[in-house]
Amino acid sequence: MSEGVLLHRRNLLQRAAVGFGGLAAASLLADSAPSVAGAEPLTTPAPHFPARAKRVIFLFMKGGPSHLDTFDPKPLLTRDHGQPLPFAKPRVQFAPTGNLLKSPWQFQQYGDSGTWVSDLFPHLSQRVDDLCFIHSMHGTNPAHGGAVLKLHTGSDNFVRPSMGSWVSYGLGTDNQNLPAFITICPTLAHGGVNNWGSAFLPATYQGTPLGNASVPSDQARVKFISNTHLPSAVQRRQLEQLRLFNEAHLAHSGPEASLAARIEAFELAFRMQTEMPEAEDLTQESQATQALYGMDDPVTANFGRMCLMARRFAERGVRFIQVTHSDSKVQWDQHSDLENGHAKNAREVDRPIAGLLADLKARGLLEDTLVWWGGEFGRTPTVEGSNGRDHNPEGFTMWLAGGGVKAGYHHGATDDYGFYATHDKVHIHDLHATLLHLLGLDHERLTYRYAGRDFRLTDVEGDVVTPIIA
């Protein structure tokens, strides 16, 4: 074959690859193409090593649920109620607090694991043998904004890619007709879009929001997913015309990552029309399944619908699905009226979360789906005002389920009053490193060069918490 023919063919492939048609073809062929983590958009990269989990469902409890009133009972806190804390409080605190405040709820042991759970979670308490508790979480920021950003992006003071974006970048998608990263009813506060944004990663990897925290979940949909004005064939012709314009532009300007990402966004939007409406249609679910998620009760219907959507996206190949429990009035941020606030929140999420775990397990999805529950920090054992708890990043609880973690297991501990993580401490960076590890990604190798530096989700820190891995 002559050099001229080779050059002509290479030219053709380069020109086609940056256009709509080329990207669509790459999308269809991606699953069979060998690749590595961090490859170009539309590929399905191989993990660094065999993965235990294929996807993540993150149940984000906005505001900071109290570990002391949910999964980390402290008998001494009950005994010494009203007394001063017998050791020093943190040097940096969000607000002044007073003496010790016992939990208003009773705790009981459940399951073969003998896990202590408060009366706040009567349904979830029946699933404790599926859960892996980390009781020694700690962070670095006592304010919502910084702590939420740290939890989502690994940084509390810079704009960085969100964890869902890093996962999408590292693993690609299992379904070329849906986004790799979807966030359902996310909060617009305390970092807002930065919590699901891709920052300096290509825009292809940013999260796709369905509604927001102020929108009821039955209205949380991808906007304009159905085109009632133009048939598919006409839309395809429009995209082909845009391809010609973009090819002409790129022929003069050279490769442009932002334009390539925009082209892929158009292509993905076009493909989503074939699958997203069906994925969002919960009427396909039986009444029994909807009841399992609490959709037959006005108290639990909103969050239950979000959890059921998460399961439907998970089984359709979405890599990272975030479900946010938040509202504009009563988040998990009870600086006052702890009893009523936490009771309201727990009633809304308890049955849906238990239903999600049961449904995933029954369908064989829990084995390779990593479910992650938690907020940006915990609460103080000392009282704020007369009946509230302040922010506490010094020690709190999160739990995981499925996806290769030990079931019915407890890791780490806080002190006798629940203020500080003291035993087998797990920092947010360690948690991120562990989640990536379960997905088959080495957090030290999952990097992206930007502004002359290699960045990663865990920055220059983070250790995998190996004791929790099954």
C-alpha positions in Angstrom: 0.0 0.0 0.0 1.4 3.4 -1.0 2.3 6.1 1.5 -0.2 8.4 -0.2 -3.0 5.9 0.4 -1.9 5.5 4.1 -1.9 9.3 4.6 -5.2 9.7 2.9 -6.8 7.0 5.1 -5.3 8.5 8.3 -6.6 11.9 7.3 -10.0 10.4 6.7 -10.0 8.7 10.1 -8.8 11.8 11.9 -11.5 13.9 10.3 -14.3 11.4 10.9 -13.2 10.7 14.5 -13.8 14.3 15.6 -17.2 14.6 14.0 -20.7 13.5 15.2 -20.7 10.4 13.1 -17.2 9.3 14.2 -18.1 9.8 17.8 -21.3 7.8 17.5 -19.4 5.0 15.8 -16.7 5.1 18.6 -19.5 4.9 21.1 -21.0 1.8 19.6 -17.6 0.1 19.3 -16.2 1.2 22.7 -17.1 -2.0 24.6 -15.0 -4.1 22.3 -12.0 -1.7 22.1 -9.1 -2.2 24.4 -8.4 0.8 26.6 -6.9 2.0 29.8 -8.3 4.1 32.7 -8.5 7.8 31.7 -8.9 7.1 28.0 -10.9 9.4 25.7 -14.7 9.9 26.2 -16.9 7.1 24.9 -14.5 4.4 25.6 -15.0 1.7 28.3 -11.6 1.6 30.0 -10.4 -1.5 31.9 -10.0 -1.2 35.6 -6.5 -1.3 37.1 -7.2 -4.7 38.7 -10.3 -6.9 39.1 -13.1 -4.9 40.6 -15.4 -6.0 43.4 -18.0 -3.4 42.4 -19.2 -2.2 39.0 -21.2 0.8 40.2 -22.0 3.1 43.2 -25.2 4.3 44.7 -24.5 7.2 47.1 -27.3 8.0 49.5 -26.3 11.5 50.7 -27.9 12.7 53.9 -27.4 16.4 53.5 -26.7 18.3 56.7 -24.9 15.8 58.9 -26.9 13.0 60.6 -26.0 12.3 64.2 -24.1 9.1 64.7 -24.9 9.3 68.4 -28.6 9.1 67.7 -28.5 6.5 64.9 -25.7 3.8 64.9 -23.2 4.7 67.6 -24.8 4.5 71.1 -22.8 5.8 74.0 -23.9 4.6 77.5 -21.6 7.1 79.2 -23.4 9.9 77.3 -26.7 8.7 78.8 -25.2 8.3 82.3 -23.5 11.7 82.3 -26.3 13.7 80.6 -26.1 17.3 81.6 -22.6 17.1 82.9 -19.5 18.9 81.3 -17.5 17.0 78.7 -14.6 15.5 80.7 -12.0 16.5 78.1 -11.2 19.4 75.7 -13.4 20.3 72.8 -11.9 20.8 69.4 -9.8 23.9 68.9 -12.0 24.9 65.9 -15.7 24.6 66.4 -18.6 25.8 64.3 -20.6 27.1 67.3 -20.4 27.1 71.1 -21.9 24.1 72.8 -22.6 23.3 76.4 -22.8 20.1 78.5 -23.5 16.5 77.4 -26.8 15.7 75.7 -28.0 12.1 75.8 -29.9 10.6 72.9 -33.7 10.8 73.1 -33.9 7.5 71.3 -33.5 3.9 72.6 -31.0 1.5 71.0 -31.5 -2.2 70.4 -29.3 -4.9 68.9 -30.4 -6.5 65.6 -29.3 -9.3 63.3 -26.7 -12.0 63.7 -24.1 -9.2 63.9 -25.8 -7.8 67.0 -25.6 -4.3 65.6 -27.0 -1.5 67.8 -29.5 0.7 66.0 -31.7 3.4 67.4 -35.5 3.5 67.2 -35.1 6.0 64.3 -34.6 3.1 61.8 -37.1 0.3 62.4 -36.9 -0.9 58.8 -33.2 -0.5 58.2 -32.5 -2.3 61.4 -33.7 -5.4 59.7 -30.9 -5.1 57.1 -27.9 -4.6 59.4 -26.4 -8.0 58.5 -25.9 -6.6 55.0 -24.2 -3.4 56.2 -20.5 -2.5 56.9 -20.2 0.3 59.4 -17.3 2.7 59.7 -17.6 4.3 63.1 -14.3 6.3 62.9 -14.9 8.7 60.0 -13.3 12.1 60.4 -12.9 15.2 58.3 -11.2 18.6 58.4 -14.0 21.2 58.0 -16.8 22.0 60.5 -18.7 24.1 58.0 -21.3 22.6 55.5 -19.8 24.2 52.4 -16.3 23.0 52.9 -17.3 19.6 54.3 -19.8 18.9 51.5 -17.2 19.8 48.9 -14.6 17.6 50.7 -16.9 14.7 50.7 -17.8 15.0 47.0 -14.5 16.2 45.5 -11.7 15.5 48.0 -11.1 19.3 48.5 -12.8 21.8 50.7 -11.2 25.0 49.3 -10.6 24.4 45.5 -12.8 23.5 42.6 -12.0 19.9 41.9 -13.7 17.0 39.9 -16.4 15.2 41.9 -16.0 11.6 42.8 -18.6 10.6 40.3 -16.6 12.3 37.6 -13.4 10.5 38.6 -15.3 7.2 38.5 -16.7 8.0 35.0 -13.3 9.1 33.8 -11.7 5.9 35.1 -14.3 3.4 34.1 -16.4 4.9 31.4 -20.0 3.8 31.0 -21.7 0.4 30.6 -24.5 1.9 28.6 -23.8 4.2 25.7 -27.3 5.5 25.7 -27.2 6.9 29.3 -24.8 9.1 31.2 -22.2 7.4 33.3 -23.0 9.7 36.3 -26.5 10.7 37.4 -27.4 12.7 40.5 -31.0 12.7 41.6 -32.4 15.8 43.3 -29.0 17.2 44.3 -28.7 20.2 46.6 -27.9 23.5 45.0 -26.3 24.8 48.3 -22.9 24.3 49.8 -20.9 23.8 46.6 -23.9 23.3 44.3 -22.9 22.2 40.8 -19.3 21.7 41.9 -20.5 18.6 43.9 -21.3 16.8 40.6 -19.1 18.8 38.2 -16.1 17.6 36.3 -13.9 20.8 36.9 -10.9 20.4 34.7 -11.8 16.9 33.6 -13.5 16.8 30.2 -17.1 17.9 30.5 -18.2 14.5 29.3 -17.6 13.2 32.8 -19.8 15.7 34.7 -22.9 14.5 36.4 -26.3 14.7 34.8 -28.8 16.2 37.4 -32.4 15.1 37.6 -34.2 18.0 39.3 -32.8 19.4 42.5 -33.5 19.3 46.2 -36.3 21.8 45.9 -38.1 19.8 43.2 -40.4 16.8 44.1 -38.9 13.6 42.8 -41.9 12.9 40.6 -40.9 16.0 38.6 -37.2 15.1 38.5 -36.6 14.4 34.9 -34.1 15.0 32.2 -35.4 18.2 30.5 -36.4 18.2 26.9 -35.7 14.4 26.5 -38.6 14.1 24.0 -38.6 16.1 20.8 -42.2 16.4 19.7 -41.3 18.7 16.8 -38.7 16.7 14.8 -38.5 13.0 14.0 -35.3 11.2 14.7 -34.2 11.1 11.1 -34.4 14.9 10.8 -32.4 15.3 14.1 -29.8 13.0 12.8 -29.5 15.1 9.6 -29.0 18.2 11.8 -26.2 16.5 13.7 -24.6 15.5 10.5 -24.7 19.0 9.3 -23.1 20.2 12.5 -20.4 17.6 12.0 -19.5 19.2 8.7 -19.2 22.6 10.4 -17.1 21.2 13.2 -14.8 19.3 10.9 -14.2 22.5 8.9 -13.4 24.4 12.2 -11.1 21.7 13.5 -9.3 21.5 10.2 -8.1 25.0 10.7 -7.8 25.2 14.5 -6.6 21.7 15.4 -8.0 19.5 18.2 -10.1 21.2 20.9 -11.1 19.2 24.0 -14.0 21.5 24.8 -15.4 21.2 21.3 -15.0 17.4 21.4 -16.9 17.3 24.8 -19.7 19.5 23.4 -20.0 17.3 20.3 -20.3 14.2 22.6 -22.9 16.0 24.7 -25.0 16.5 21.6 -24.5 12.9 20.6 -25.4 11.5 24.1 -28.5 13.7 24.2 -29.6 12.2 20.9 -29.0 8.7 22.0 -30.7 9.2 25.4 -34.0 9.8 23.7 -34.1 6.0 23.0 -33.6 4.9 26.6 -34.0 7.6 29.2 -37.8 8.0 29.0 -38.1 4.2 29.6 -35.6 4.3 32.5 -37.5 7.1 34.2 -40.9 5.4 33.8 -41.7 3.9 37.2 -45.2 2.8 36.1 -43.4 -0.3 34.7 -42.7 -1.4 38.3 -45.3 -3.6 40.1 -47.3 -2.2 42.9 -45.5 -4.5 45.3 -42.1 -3.1 44.2 -43.4 0.4 44.6 -44.7 -0.4 48.1 -41.3 -1.9 49.0 -39.8 1.5 48.4 -42.6 3.3 50.4 -44.2 4.9 47.4 -47.7 4.1 48.9 -47.0 6.5 51.8 -46.9 10.3 51.4 -44.1 10.4 54.0 -41.8 8.1 52.2 -43.0 8.4 48.6 -40.6 11.2 47.6 -37.4 9.6 48.7 -38.7 6.1 47.8 -39.2 7.3 44.2 -35.6 8.5 44.1 -34.3 5.2 45.4 -36.3 3.2 42.9 -34.9 5.4 40.1 -31.4 4.7 41.4 -32.0 0.9 41.2 -33.3 1.3 37.6 -30.3 3.3 36.6 -28.0 0.9 38.3 -29.3 -2.1 36.4 -29.0 -0.2 33.1 -25.3 0.4 33.5 -25.0 3.8 35.1 -21.7 3.9 37.0 -22.3 6.4 39.7 -25.8 7.3 41.0 -26.3 9.9 43.8 -29.5 10.2 45.7 -29.7 13.3 48.0 -32.0 13.6 50.9 -32.4 17.3 51.6 -35.0 20.1 51.7 -34.9 23.8 52.3 -36.4 23.6 55.9 -35.4 20.5 57.8 -32.1 18.8 56.6 -30.1 16.6 59.0 -28.8 19.8 60.5 -30.5 19.9 63.9 -28.8 22.8 65.8 -32.1 22.8 67.6 -35.2 20.6 67.9 -33.1 17.5 67.4 -35.9 15.1 68.3 -38.4 16.4 65.8 -35.9 17.1 63.0 -34.1 13.7 63.0 -37.4 11.9 63.5 -38.9 13.5 60.4 -35.8 12.8 58.3 -35.5 9.2 59.4 -39.2 8.5 58.7 -38.7 9.8 55.1 -35.6 7.6 54.3 -35.8 4.5 56.5 -38.3 2.4 54.6 -37.0 3.4 51.1 -33.4 2.6 51.9 -34.3 -0.8 53.4 -36.4 -1.4 50.3 -33.5 -0.5 48.0 -31.2 -2.9 49.8 -33.7 -5.7 49.8 -34.5 -5.1 46.1 -30.9 -5.0 45.0 -30.2 -8.2 46.9 -33.2 -10.0 45.5 -32.1 -9.1 41.9 -28.5 -10.2 42.5 -27.3 -6.6 42.1 -26.1 -6.0 45.6 -23.1 -8.2 45.0 -21.5 -5.8 42.5 -23.3 -2.5 43.5 -21.6 -0.5 46.3 -24.2 1.3 48.3 -22.8 4.2 50.4 -24.7 6.1 53.1 -23.7 9.2 55.0 -23.5 12.9 55.4 -20.7 15.5 55.4 -20.1 15.1 59.2 -21.7 14.0 62.4 -23.0 15.9 65.5 -21.6 16.8 68.8 -22.4 14.9 72.0 -22.6 18.3 73.7 -25.8 20.4 73.4 -26.3 23.5 71.3 -29.0 25.7 72.7 -31.5 23.7 74.7 -32.0 20.6 72.5 -29.7 20.6 69.4 -26.3 19.3 68.4 -23.6 21.2 66.5 -21.5 20.1 63.5 -18.9 17.5 64.3 -16.3 16.5 61.7 -14.0 14.9 64.4 -15.8 11.6 64.5 -18.9 10.1 62.9 -20.4 7.0 61.2 -21.0 6.0 57.6 -22.0 2.6 56.3 -21.5 0.7 53.0 -23.2 -2.4 51.6 -22.5 -4.8 48.8 -19.8 -4.3 46.3 -17.1 -6.3 48.1 -17.3 -5.0 51.7 -17.7 -7.2 54.7 -21.4 -7.6 55.7 -22.4 -7.2 59.3 -19.0 -5.7 60.1 -18.0 -2.8 62.3 -14.8 -0.8 61.8 -13.2 1.7 64.1 -14.7 3.6 67.0 -15.2 7.0 68.6 -14.4 7.9 72.2 -16.8 7.1 75.1 -18.9 10.1 74.4 -18.6 10.1 70.6 -16.7 13.3 70.0 -13.5 12.1 68.4 -12.6 9.2 66.2 -10.0 7.2 68.3 -9.6 3.7 66.9 -8.8 2.7 63.3 -9.5 6.3 62.1 -10.7 6.7 58.5 -10.3 10.1 56.9 -12.4 11.2 53.9 -9.3 10.6 51.7 -9.1 7.0 53.0 -12.8 6.5 52.2 -12.4 7.7 48.7 -9.3 5.5 48.2 -11.3 2.5 49.4 -14.3 3.2 47.2 -12.1 3.5 44.2 -10.2 0.3 45.1 -13.5 -1.6 45.3 -14.2 -0.3 41.8 -10.9 -1.7 40.6 -9.1 1.6 40.5 -5.8 2.5 42.2 -6.3 6.0 43.6 -2.7 6.8 43.2 -2.8 5.9 39.5 -6.1 7.5 38.6 -4.6 10.9 37.7 -5.2 13.7 35.3 -2.6 16.3 34.2 -3.8 19.8 34.5 -1.9 23.1 34.7 1.4 21.3 34.8 0.4 19.0 37.7 -1.0 15.5 38.1 -4.3 15.6 40.1 -6.2 12.8 41.7 -9.3 12.5 43.9 -7.3 11.8 47.0 -4.7 14.5 46.2 -1.5 13.4 48.0 -3.1 11.4 50.8 -5.4 8.4 51.3 -5.0 4.8 52.3 -7.2 1.9 51.4 -9.1 0.6 54.4 -8.4 -3.1 53.8 -10.1 -4.5 56.9 -13.5 -3.7 55.6 -13.0 -5.6 52.3 -14.4 -9.0 52.1 
